[in-house]
Amino acid sequence: MTVEVLTRKAFFDNKNGIINNNKPVKISQFVPDVSKDITQDLIRCSDNKSVHYMSCASEHKGRYFYNEDLTNFNFEHSEGSLKSFFELLEKQKEKAEKSYFAAQAIPVDVIFKDAMSDILSCEELPNNTDRRLWIGNQCNTAAHFDFSHNIAVVLKGKREFKLFPTNQVNNLYIGPISRTPGGTPISLVDVTNPDYEKFPRYKQAEAESITIELNAGDAVFIPNLWWHSVQSLSDENILLNYWWKETGEAEGAPFESMIFLMSFIPMLSRNERQAWESLFKYFVFQTDHDPKAHMPENLYDILNNLSEQDIQGIKKWFKQKI
């Protein structure tokens, strides 16, 4: 699958159309003048605040993952100043058997002073955009998805993204739901060295995938719910991402709703599950038909013309029912 490459201006000039198209886009030189002193800039503006980071032993080659029986993880959690974390990375550069470290999802608004927070802003995105930094040496992040739209910008080093449409979920061999490395479920396939004998359907996902390579200053737009694995390729990598939702996009809790339904729908008979699948597709997903198309436009119903107060009332009713 080919990828469209745009300038920053071209992306934001057609942002709504790109989002509706629901495909990743590479944004060339999103930040054309990345500071060569970005590491020191971040250290200086972090005000010596602690960051959380992960570490894994050399034999894992930076693949932060599960143990053999999927009951725990192959990495440990620590915390320290940003300065001490960069010193850890520096010490690994000349080692033949290096250890791997990753400080992930560092909240920009919490850790950094206003001056750096302003530098890391994106004026074209909403004010409530969630900005996070991802720092580490070589890292192999399993395919996962985000709930929000994402622009990921490389500030230092090189990264490679491998992206899969959401509908490839059946071919990605998803791991446990209750215990995940980063919040959302991940694929058990190592995309850098796939075991086709163990995961034969992955070939189908691979055929539908998009690979995007980013150098410093480049970015990728990832639509929400697209699966993506990330390879950090340099001895020191810094990535900034922007998570946001568009105005009018429902906040809700679709993932939590799915988890709740998983607690009993799979236990129903096959016939019942197929029947509920039809009802959900018609009333909930509404991808093929509009269930209110044959009704008066001004009809007041759960299908139409709900106010925010109505929605809150439905949520209250639902809580009482469960």
N, C-alpha and C positions, 0 to 999 in steps of 0.2 A: 504494500500500500504506500503510495507516494505522500509526501507531506508538503504543504504549502509554506513558503518562506516569505515573511512580510517584514516591513520596517515597523518600528513602534507606532509611528503616525498612522500608517495604513491599517494596523491592527485596531487602534482605538477609533479611527474613522468609521470602521465597519464592525465594531465590537458586537452589537446586537445580532447582526447577520451571522457572524462567526459562531457565536454561542448557539444560535438556532441551528446551525449546520452540524453542531455536535461532533466536531473532529479536532484533534490537536493541531496546533500551528506553531511553527518555529518563528520566533521574533529575533531577527538578526540585529545585533548591537542595541539591545534594549537599553543598556547603560553603556554608551560609547566611551566614556572617560572614567572607567573604574580606577580608583586610586591604587597606585603601586604600593602604597603603604597601608592598605586596607587592614592588614593584621594589626599593626600598631595603632591604627585609628580606632579599631574596635576595643582593643585593650585599654586605651586611654579613656575612652568614653563609657566603659563598663562600670567605672567607679568601684572596682574591686568586688563587685557582687558575685555570688556563687552561681555556677551553672551546673546542671546535672548532665552527666555523660555516661556512656556505656563503654566497656572494654571487652575485647575477646582475644583469646590466645592466638598465636601465630598459625596454628594448624587449621584454623577456620578461615584464614585468608580474607578477613573482613566481612564474612557472611554472618550477619546477626540473625540468628535463627533459633530453632528448637533443638532440644536434645534428641536422642535417637527415638524415644517412645512418645515424643510430643507432649510430655508432662511438665517440662520446664524449658528454660532457655540456655543457650550456650554462651551467654555474656553476663557480665556483672554491672551493677550500677554504682556510681560514685559521684562526688561533687567536689568542686573546687573553683578557684577564681579562673577567669578566662585567660589570664596571663599564664597561670600554671598549666592550664590545658594546652595552650599553644607550645609550651615548653615540652610537654609530653610528646607532641607531634614532632617537634624538632629532633628529639632524641632518637626517634625511630628511623629517621631518614637514611642513616648509614648502616643500619643493622641488616644483616642477612636474614635473620629470623625475627622480624619485627612483630610487635604487638599492634593491635588496632584499636583506635579510639574514635568515638563519634558523639558529639554533643548535638542533640537533635531537638528541633522545635523550640529553640530559644526565643522567648517572647521579647520582641524588640522594645515594646512599650514599658516593660518591667525592668529590663536589664540596663538599657542605655540612656544616657543623658539626652536632653532635648535636641542638642546640636546634631548628634548622630541619628537620632530618631527622624529628624527632618531630612537628612541625607538619604535615609533608607525609605522615604515615603514615595508614594506614587499618586500624583495629583489627579490622574485620570480616573482613579478608582474611588469608591465610596469611603467616607470618613471612618466607618466602622470596620474597614478591611483588617483582617488579622494578619500581622506580619511576623514571620518566624525566620530564624537563621539556623542553618544546618552546617556544622563544621566538623571536619575529621580528616583522617588520611584515607587510604583505599577502603572502599566500602561497597558491599554487594547487598542492596536492599531488595527484598522479595517483592513481587508484584502485589499491590494493594490498591485501594481506591480512597478518595477523599469525598467528604459530603459536600464541599463547596467547590466552585470554580477555582482554578489555581494558575497563577503565573509564577514560574520558578526561574530565577535569574542567577546565573553563575557569576560570582564576584571574584573568584580565584580558583585556579585549577581547571580541570576538564571533567565533564560528566557525560554519561550516555543514558538516555531514557529509552526504554522499550515499552510501548503502550499497546493496550489491547482494548477493543470495544467491550462494553459491559456484557454484551450477550455471549462473550467467550467464557463466561464463568464455569460452564460445564467442562471446558477443556483445560482449565488451569489448575485443577486438583486443589481446591481450597482446603486449608487446614482448620484447626479448632476455632470455634466461635467464642467460647467462654474465656479463653486465655490466648491473647495475641501480643506480639511484640510492641505494637504501636497503637492499638485501639480498634482498628478495623481488621477483618480477616485477611490472611495473606495466602498466596499460592505456595505450594510445597515444591514447585519446580525451580531448580536453579537455572535461570535463563542463560547464564554464562556457560553452563555445561549440562544441558538437559539429558536426563536419563529416559530415552524414548521407550526403552523396554518396560520401565516401571510406570511411565506416564505417556502412553502411546497417543492419547488424544491431544497432547500438547502440540503436536505437529500442525493440527488444524488451527489452534490459537496462534501459533507462530506464523502461519501463512496469512493471517489477518492482522498481524502486528505492524507497528510503525516504529522505526528506530530513528532517534534524533540525537545527534552529537552537538554538544554545546561547549564553546570556549568562553573565556572571561568576557562578560558583557552581553552574551547571548541569553535568550530566554525561551521557554516553551510554555504555551497555553495548553492546559489540560482541563477538558470539560469535567464537571463533577461526575463521579461514579465510573470514570474510565480507569481500568486497571493499569498500573504503571510500575515497572521496576526501575531502579536507579543504580548506576554504577559510578562511583566516585573514583577517578582514575589517577589522581596525582597524590604526591606526598602530603600536600596541604590543600584542602578543598573548602571553599566557602560558598554557600548558596543561600539566597534570600527568596522566600516565597510569599506571595500575597494570596490569601484565601478570602473570597467574598461571595456574596449572593446578590443577584440582581433584584432591583425593586420589583415587587410583585411575585417573586418566587417564594413559595410557601416555606415557612420555617418548619413548623410541625416536628414530628418525630417518626419519620417513615422507617428508619432502621430499628428503633425501639419497638415500633408496632410489628415489624417483621419478626423480631425476636419473640415477642409475646405470642404471635400466631404459631411460631415454630414449636411452642410448648404443647400444642394440642392438635393442630390441623394434620400433621403427619400421622397421627394415631388413628385418624378416621379411616373408614374403608376406602378402597380405591375409587369405587363409584361415587361416594360422597365427596372425595377430594376433587374428582373431575367436575362434579356439579358445582362445588364452591369455586373452582377455577373459572368456570364460565361466568358465575355471578360476579366474582371479583373483576374479571376482565371487562364486564359490561358496566357495572356500577362504579367501580373504583378507578381502574386504569383508563377506561374510556378512550382507548387508542384506535378502535375501529368504528365505533358508533358514539353518537351523542345521546345519552339516555333521556334527555329532556327535550330533544328536537321536536317531538310530536305533542308537546304540551304548550299551554299559553306562556308567553314570555314573562308576564307579570305574576305568574304563579309563585306563591310563597311555599317553599318546600326545602327539604335538606339537599335536594339536587339543584336548587336555584335560589338566588337572592338572599343568601344568608348574611347576617350582620356579624360583626366581631362578637357581640354579646351572644348571639345564637351559637357561634362556634365554641365559646367558653362554656355555654350551657351543655353542649353535646359532650365536651370533655369531662364535665362534672358528672353527667349521667353515666358516661362510660366507666369512670372510676368507681361509681357506686355498684355498677354491674359486676365488676371483677373483684 
